[in-house]
């Protein structure tokens, strides 16, 4: 292995792993970190450049570019081994192929099929071939899409209208295909999808032992938005609500109640009951987990979704609303909110129809009713995410942890308060409370 840049984590028996799955002799490989330590709480991301002998001429060589995802080395203070990376490995190795199989069985035209997942090259959960749970030798190897001209947007800027349309088109396809599979091919869904959407019960001390002061400095962003270690944070946010301009006491009471419902919703360990609108959801579908590709005229044409460590089973509303308010530029969202929602609906309807599923439950009126029923459950996470991404004062500093402080204990800045107000105004306009 080349030593130009020290990797975040060595990968044991990586050459053998590569050769077994690429079916080529590995001449060299280089690992380089893609994230700083602690930026992704469930895994370490590293780029991989692999030099292999050419298939038909061993004197020549070829170069492949991948991304390797491996467990955190200090994960014992964060997660139990049975979750996170293993869940994502199952998503890539079992759930995605099941979605593709359903498209073939349903005779969905190839031009209309979903193409939003990063190709998975190989995976393992352990060096022990009979292991049932992930250990420190787990690896998920994905195609490095940057070498196919995909890129990410700055989370502080957000997606524009045209980019949002392309993303929503693919998100609607993913949600609709999984609903159609559950309804038309329940045996396929129950065998290859349903078992891998287990809830992460973040209130269980048996599954998660977490102490804030021991967490890596930069993992707050993901942890607080993804797990129900919310009690103190929700109190802080509720105390700051009176600082928002032009919000009546009655509306503050409504928002506090919605935050409580949202917090309880994410802390609930009971599996969601099937409805016409429950589907496979990413649960952390926002700008940091989406790549886009443009054509020669800088028009967005394709997208790739990634990071399915928290994937689960819920209403489509959770992914849709969370994405719009965390990832789209405010001016675009304010101008086109209903247009974005209905663009999602139209692609959803097309996919349901192509799959041969009954359209009875899927009308504009019924889908809007589902959004108005469920959007409030995203409110707390939207407020938390805004407090992270909308103000530089929430930068993650190591000395904050040493002093037993979290970034969320700092007073909300005007930028954050304005973003909360923006969210509230659109919720009110669309009767989400």
N, C-alpha and C positions, 0 to 999 in steps of 0.2 A: 504494500500500500504506500502511495506517495505521502510525504510528510510536509508538504508546503504550508498547509494550514492545519493546526491541531483540531481534530474533530471534537465535538461536544461529548461524544460517547463512542467508544470502540464497539464494533459489532463482531462478536465471536463467530468464527467459522463462516465469515462473510463470503470469502472466495468460493468455498464449497457450495454455499447457498446460491450464489450467482450462477455458478457453472451448472448446477442441477436444473435451474429454471430457465436459463438462457440457452442451454444445450451448446455452449461454446466454451473454449478454454479462455480463462481470464488471464490476461497478461499484466494488468495493473488496474487499480481503482483509487480514486481520491474522494475523501469525504470532506465536505465543508459545511459549517453551520448555517442554517437558514433562519434560525431564531436565536435570540439571546436566552441565556439560562433563565427559566421561569416564565417566559412569554407565553408558553403553551403549557397549561397545568397538567395535561394528561400524557404528553409525549415530547420527545426531542425530534426536531426536523432537521435533516441534513441532505444537502445535494450530493449526488453520487455520479461521478464520471467514470465509466467503465470502459477499458480497452480490451477488446476480445479479438481472437483470431478470426479471420474471414471464414465464412461457411465452406467455400469451395477452394480456397487457397490459403493454407496455413502460413504462408510467408507474408500475407497482407493482414491488415487489421481494420477493425471498425470501432467506432466510439458510440456508446449509448449514454443517455442522460436520464437519470431517475431522481426520485426523492425517497429517502428512507425515513420511516417513522418508527421510533423505538421508545420504550418506556423511560420515564424519568428515573434517574439513578437514586434520587432521594424521596421516592414516591411513598415510602412507608408512613410518612407523616400526613399524606394527603388522601390516598385511596387504597382500597384493598385490591389485590391483583386481579380479581375476577371481572373487573369492569374496564371501561374506557378503551384502551387500544384493542383488546380482544373483541369488544363490541363492534368497533370499526372494521376490524379484520373480517368479522362475520358479515358485516354489511357489504363489503366489497366482494367477498368470495361466495356469498350465498344469496343475499337479498337482491343485489343488482342483477346477477344472472337470472333470478326468478322473474324480475320485471321484464327482462329481455325475452325470456321464454314465453311469458304471457303475451307479449306483443306479437310473437310469431303465431302462437295458438289462436289469437284473436284476429289474425290476418290484418293487423294494422299496416297500412302501406309503409314501405321502407322510408319514403321521404317524410313521413309524419312521425316516425319513431323518435323516442327521446335520445338525445345525444349530449347529455349534460354531466356525465360522470367521467372522472379522470380514469383512464385505463389502469387496471391493477396488474402488475407484472408478476408478483408472487407475494406470499406471506407465510409466516409461521408463528405459532404462539409460544413455542419452546423448542429447545434442542431435544427434549424428551418426546419421542413420537407418540407416546400414549398419554401425554399430559392433557388434562381437561381445562386447565386455566392458564392464562398468560403468565409468564415470568419475565425476568430481566433480559432474556434472550429473544423475546418476541420482536418480529420485524414485519412492517408493512411496506412493500416496495411499489411505488407508483411512478407513472410516466411524469417526467418533468415538463409541464406544459409551457413553460417559458421558452423552450426551444421550438415550440410550435406557434410562437407569437401570441400567446395568451399573457395577460398581465392583470395585476390588481390595482384598484383605485385607492387613493388616500382616504382613510376613514374620516378625516377631518373635512373633506370636501364633499364626497358622496357621488352617487351616480346621477347622470342627467336623464332627461326624459326618454331619449331613444335607447339608451342603455337599459333603463328600467323596463321598457316594453319587451326587450329581448329576454331579460331575466324572468319577468312574469310569465312569458309564454312557456318557458321551460319549467318553471315552478308549477304552473297549472298542469302541464303534462305529467309531471312526476306524481302529483297528488291524485289526479284523475285516474291514471293507470293503476295505482295501488287500490283505489276504491273499486274500480272495475274488476280487478283480479279477485278481490275479496268477495264480490257479489256473483261473479260469473264462474270463477275457478277457485272455490273455497278450499278445495283439497290442496292446491298449489300454495295458496296464501297461508294455510294453517301449517303446512310442512316446512316451507322455506322462507317465510317472512315473519309470521306471528311470533315464533319462539325467540326471535332475535331483537325484539322490541321491548325487552324487559324494562320495567321502571327502575330508575335509580332512586331508591328511597333514601333521600338525603337526611331524613330525620332519624335514621337508624344508627345507633352507636355500634351495632354489630358490623355494619358495612362501611361506615366512615368514621374515622377518628381524626378530627381536624382541630388544630389549634392555630389561630391566626398568627400568633407571634412566631411560629415555626415555618410559615409558608414562604416560598421564594418571593422576593420583593415584587416581581412583575406579574404574579399570577392572580392578583386581586380581581382584575378586570373579568377574567373568565369565571373564577370561582363564585364571586358574589352574584353574578348574573345567572348562574347555572344551578346553584344549590340553595336549599332553604336555610342558610345560616343568616337569616334575614331580620330577626327580631329587632335588634338594636338599630339596624339601618332603616327599617321602616319607620321607627319612632323619630329618627333624625329627619327623614324626609317630611314626615307629617308636621313636625315642628317648624320646618322651613316654608311650608305652603303659604302662610300669611304674608311672606315677603314678596309673593307674586303680585304684580300690579293688577288691579281691577278684577279681582276674583272675590265674589261675594262669600259671606260666611256660609250660606246654604250650599254653594258650589264646593267650598272647601270640605264641608261635611260629606258631600257626595263623593269627592275624590278620596278622602280618608277611608270611606267604606269600600270603595273600589280597590284601593291598595290592600286593604285587609283581605278582601276576597281573592285578589290576585296572589297574595302571599300564601294563603291557605290552599289555593288551587295547586300551586307548584310544590307545596309541602305534602300534598295528599299522596298516600302510597297505594290507593286503590286504582286498579286499572280502569281506564276510560271505557264506558259502555259504548258499544257499537251504535252508530247513527249513520244516516246516508252521507255524512260529511267527515267521518273519522277516517284517517289515512296515515300513511307513513310520513312523519315530519322530521325535519332536521333538528328542531328545537334550539338551534343557535344560528338561524339563517340570517346572516347580515353580511355587510360589505367585506369583512375580513375573510370570509369563507366562500368568496365568489371570484372567479376569473373571467375576463371577457377577451374577445378577439375582434379586431376590426378588419375591414376590407381595405383595398388600396385608396379608397376615398375617406378613410377614417370613420366609416359607418360601422357601428357594432353589429356583428353578424352571429356570433356564437358565444356560448358561456360554458363554464365548468363549475360545478358545485363540489365542495370538499369539506372535510372535517365532519364526520358522522359519529363522533364519539358519544354524543348525547341523543342520537336518533331515537324516536319513540313513536307512539300511536296516539294521535289526538286529532282534533278538528283542524282542517286546512287553515283556519283563521289564525292560528298561533304563528305559523311561518309567515303568512301573508302580511299581517299587520306589523309584526316585529320587523320584517324586512323594510317595509315602506318607511317607518318612522326612525329607523336606525341607519338607513343606508342611502336614502334618496335626498338630493339637495332640497332644502326647505322651499325655495321658490317654485321649483318644479312640482313638489308635492302639493303645495297650496293651490297651484293653478290646475293641476291634473288629477287630484285625488280620486274623484269618482271615475274619471276616464281610466286610470290605472286599475281600479277594482274591476271595472267592466271589461277591460282588456283581458284581465286574468279570467273572468267568467267565460268570455267567448272562446278562449283556447281550451279551457276546462270542458265546455260543452262539446267542442269539436272532438276532443280526445275520447270522452265518454261515448260519443256517437260512433267514432271509428272502431272502438272496442266492442260495439254491439250491446252496450248496456242501456237499460231503460232510462229514458230522460225524464220520467215523471217527477222525480224529486229535485230535478236540476233546472230551475228557472231563475231569472233575475230576482224575482220577489223572494223566493225561498233562500237563495244564497245570501242576499242582503240581510234577511232575517237572521240567518246563522251568524253573520258578522256582528250584527247589533247585539246578539245574545252573548257572544264570546269575546269580543274585542276588549272588554273591560279587564279580562284576565291577563292581558299583556301589560297593563298600565304600570305596575310596579317595576317590571324589568325594563320598560322603556324609560322610566325616571332614573333608574340606576345607570343604565347605559348612557343616558345623557350626561349624568354627573361625571362619567368617566371620560367621554370623548369630546365634550364641548368646552372644556376649560383646561388650560395648562396647569392650573393650580392643583389638579388632581394627579399630577405626575407621581409615579411610584418611587418613593425614596427609601433606601434601606434604613436610614435613621428613624423614619416613622415607625417601622416595625420594632426597632430596638426600644422605642419609647411606648410600645404597646398602642400605637395610634394607627388608624387606617385612613386612607385618603378621603373616605366618605364622612369622616368626623369634622373635616374642614367646612366652614360655612360655604353654602352654595353661592357662586359668583353670579353677577348679572347675566352673563352668557348662559349659564345653566338655568337660571330662573326664566329667562326668555324662551329657552327651548321647552321647558315644562309648560309654559303658557301656550306655546305654539301647539303642542300635543293636545292640551286641554281644549283649545278652541276648535280643532278639527274633530275631536271626540264629540263636543257639544253640537257642532254643525250637522254631524251625521247620526246623532241620537244614539251614541255608544254607551252613555251612562244609563 
